[in-house]
Amino acid sequence: MLIFCRQHKCLATFFLGLCALPAYSTPLNQASTTAAIQSEHKANASVDQGNNLLAQYRTTLRQTEALTIGNQHLKDLLTSQKEEKSSLELQLKDIEVTKKEIVPLILHMLDSLDQFVKMDMPFLPEERQQRLKLLKEMVVKADISNAEKFRRIMEAFQVENEYGNTIEAYKGNLVLNGINSSVDFLRLGRVALYYQRLDGSETGFWNKEERRWQTLPSHYRRAIHDGLRIARKETAPDLLTLPVPAPEAAK
């Protein structure tokens, strides 16, 4: 009986032990779950930290590339500015030389224009002489820049140049047989210059070789009259039979 009781006690004790196990297993499972969650959180935190570091690295890399490109652009810009500076310094030197030479050039151009008008056919004498007079007065004025003086003289040359490409009819006065007479002038470029009395009684032309006015035979009066009408745009252009000076022989 004693042994049985002891065995029973042991069995009872073992049974009680088995019954007590579930009471101790629940906290252990909770601890394991908590640890797993914490471990997962740490792992996620590590992944997030790694992603942040990677993003920062990529951002830094892009910034570095941008700085590299920017630095190269600045180097190219500085090189270009140095070249431009050298070019400007050279231009300034040329400008100083030009300033010294521009005044003699202006005076020479004006003198050449004056001589050219004097040697040319005597058309529009008052208009052309007035232009020269104004230019001569202008070149001695201190309140007008050399650039403006040069521009105006070039304009005068351009006007003279255009005379050679146009025909023109205008009225003027001409001394014929010692008498100042009103006449019509017909200019054909710089090829020929004709005159005709207003009543058509006399016609003539400018003799370049002899540098004088010379009368024409009466059968040219109609051609000169038609030429005047064409120049005034009173009639359509047509062929005219007119005497023209022979071209100068080449020397």
C-alpha positions in Angstrom: 0.0 0.0 0.0 2.8 2.3 0.9 4.5 1.6 -2.4 1.3 2.1 -4.3 0.7 5.3 -2.6 4.1 6.4 -3.4 3.6 5.4 -6.9 0.3 7.2 -7.0 1.9 10.1 -5.5 4.6 10.1 -8.1 2.0 9.6 -10.8 0.0 12.3 -9.3 3.0 14.5 -9.1 3.9 13.7 -12.8 0.4 14.3 -13.8 0.3 17.6 -12.0 3.6 18.4 -13.7 2.1 17.7 -17.1 -0.9 19.7 -16.2 1.3 22.6 -15.2 3.2 22.7 -18.6 0.6 24.5 -20.6 0.5 27.3 -18.0 4.2 28.0 -18.6 4.1 27.6 -22.5 1.9 30.6 -23.3 4.4 33.3 -22.1 7.2 31.6 -24.0 5.3 31.8 -27.3 4.5 35.5 -26.7 8.1 36.1 -26.1 9.1 34.4 -29.3 6.6 36.3 -31.3 7.7 39.6 -29.8 11.3 38.8 -30.6 10.4 37.9 -34.1 8.5 41.1 -34.6 11.3 43.2 -33.1 13.8 41.3 -35.4 11.6 42.1 -38.4 11.3 45.7 -37.4 15.1 45.9 -37.1 15.4 44.2 -40.5 12.9 46.7 -42.0 14.7 49.6 -40.4 18.0 48.3 -41.9 16.4 48.0 -45.3 14.9 51.5 -45.0 18.3 52.9 -43.9 20.0 51.2 -46.8 17.4 52.6 -49.2 17.9 56.1 -47.8 21.7 55.7 -48.1 21.3 54.6 -51.7 19.0 57.5 -52.5 21.5 59.9 -50.9 24.3 58.3 -52.9 22.4 58.7 -56.1 21.5 62.3 -55.3 25.1 63.0 -54.4 26.2 61.4 -57.7 23.9 63.5 -59.7 25.0 66.6 -57.9 28.7 65.7 -58.5 28.0 65.2 -62.2 26.1 68.5 -62.4 29.0 70.3 -60.7 31.5 68.6 -63.0 29.5 69.8 -66.1 29.1 73.2 -64.5 32.8 73.5 -63.8 33.7 72.5 -67.4 31.2 75.1 -68.7 32.8 77.8 -66.5 36.2 76.8 -67.8 35.0 77.1 -71.4 33.3 80.4 -70.6 36.5 81.8 -69.0 38.5 80.7 -72.1 36.0 82.4 -74.4 36.1 85.5 -72.3 39.9 85.7 -72.4 39.7 85.3 -76.2 37.0 88.0 -76.5 39.1 90.3 -74.2 42.1 89.9 -76.4 39.9 90.6 -79.5 38.4 93.7 -77.9 41.9 95.0 -76.9 43.0 94.5 -80.5 39.9 96.3 -81.8 40.4 99.2 -79.4 43.9 99.6 -80.7 42.5 99.6 -84.2 39.9 102.1 -83.2 42.6 104.4 -81.9 44.5 104.1 -85.2 41.2 104.7 -87.1 40.5 107.8 -85.0 43.8 109.3 -86.0 43.3 108.4 -89.7 39.6 109.2 -90.0 39.9 113.0 -90.2 42.5 113.0 -93.1 40.3 110.4 -94.8 37.2 112.6 -94.5 39.0 115.6 -95.9 40.4 113.7 -98.7 37.0 112.2 -99.6 35.4 115.6 -99.6 38.1 117.1 -101.8 37.8 114.1 -104.2 34.0 114.6 -104.4 34.5 118.3 -105.1 36.9 117.6 -107.9 34.7 114.9 -109.4 31.7 117.3 -109.5 33.8 120.0 -111.2 35.0 117.5 -113.9 31.6 115.9 -114.4 28.9 117.0 -116.8 27.3 120.2 -115.6 23.9 118.9 -114.6 22.0 120.1 -111.5 24.8 122.5 -110.8 23.0 124.4 -108.0 21.8 121.3 -106.2 25.2 119.6 -106.3 27.1 122.7 -105.3 24.8 123.3 -102.4 25.4 119.7 -101.2 29.1 120.3 -101.3 28.8 123.6 -99.5 26.9 122.0 -96.6 29.5 119.2 -96.4 32.3 121.6 -96.2 30.6 123.5 -93.4 29.9 120.3 -91.6 33.4 118.9 -91.5 34.7 121.9 -89.4 31.9 121.6 -86.8 33.1 120.2 -83.4 29.6 119.2 -82.3 29.3 116.6 -85.1 31.1 113.3 -84.6 33.6 112.0 -87.2 31.4 109.0 -87.7 28.5 111.2 -88.7 30.7 113.3 -91.0 31.9 110.1 -92.7 28.3 108.9 -93.1 27.1 112.1 -94.7 30.0 112.2 -97.2 29.3 108.5 -98.1 25.7 109.5 -98.7 26.8 112.2 -101.1 29.0 109.7 -103.0 26.0 107.4 -103.2 23.8 110.1 -104.6 26.5 110.9 -107.2 26.8 107.2 -108.1 23.0 106.9 -108.6 23.1 109.7 -111.2 24.8 107.3 -113.6 21.9 104.8 -113.5 19.0 107.1 -114.1 17.5 109.5 -116.7 16.1 112.8 -115.7 14.3 115.9 -117.1 14.4 119.2 -115.3 14.2 122.9 -116.0 17.1 125.3 -115.6 18.9 128.3 -116.9 21.6 128.3 -119.5 23.6 131.1 -121.1 23.1 130.9 -124.9 24.6 133.5 -127.1 25.4 135.6 -124.1 21.8 135.5 -122.9 20.6 133.7 -119.8 17.8 131.5 -121.2 15.3 129.0 -119.6 15.6 125.6 -121.1 14.7 121.9 -120.5 17.6 119.6 -119.7 17.6 115.9 -120.5 20.2 113.7 -118.7 20.9 110.1 -119.8 22.8 108.8 -116.9 26.3 110.1 -117.3 26.4 109.3 -121.0 24.9 112.5 -122.4 23.4 115.8 -121.4 21.0 117.7 -123.7 19.1 121.0 -123.6 16.2 122.4 -125.5 14.7 125.9 -125.4 11.2 125.9 -124.0 9.8 126.9 -127.3 11.7 124.1 -129.0 13.6 126.5 -131.3 17.1 125.3 -130.3 18.5 122.0 -129.2 22.0 121.1 -128.1 24.3 118.9 -126.0 27.3 119.1 -123.7 30.5 118.3 -125.6 32.7 116.4 -123.0 35.9 116.7 -125.0 35.6 120.4 -125.6 33.7 121.0 -122.3 31.2 123.4 -123.8 27.6 123.5 -125.0 27.1 122.7 -128.7 24.0 123.1 -130.8 22.5 120.1 -132.6 20.8 120.0 -136.1 17.1 120.7 -136.1 16.2 117.1 -136.9 17.1 116.1 -133.3 14.5 118.4 -131.8 11.8 115.7 -132.0 13.9 113.0 -130.4 14.9 115.3 -127.5 11.3 116.3 -127.0 10.3 112.7 -126.8 13.2 111.9 -124.5 12.0 114.7 -122.1 8.5 113.2 -122.1 9.8 109.7 -121.4 12.0 111.0 -118.5 9.0 112.8 -117.0 7.0 109.5 -117.4 4.5 111.3 -119.6 4.8 108.5 -122.3 6.0 105.0 -122.5 9.8 104.3 -123.0 10.7 104.1 -126.6 13.8 104.0 -128.8 15.4 107.4 -129.5 17.9 108.4 -132.1 20.3 110.8 -130.3 23.9 111.7 -130.7 26.1 110.4 -127.9 29.8 111.1 -127.2 32.2 108.4 -128.5 33.7 106.2 -125.7 37.2 107.3 -124.6 39.9 105.1 -126.1 41.7 102.9 -123.6 45.2 104.1 -122.8 
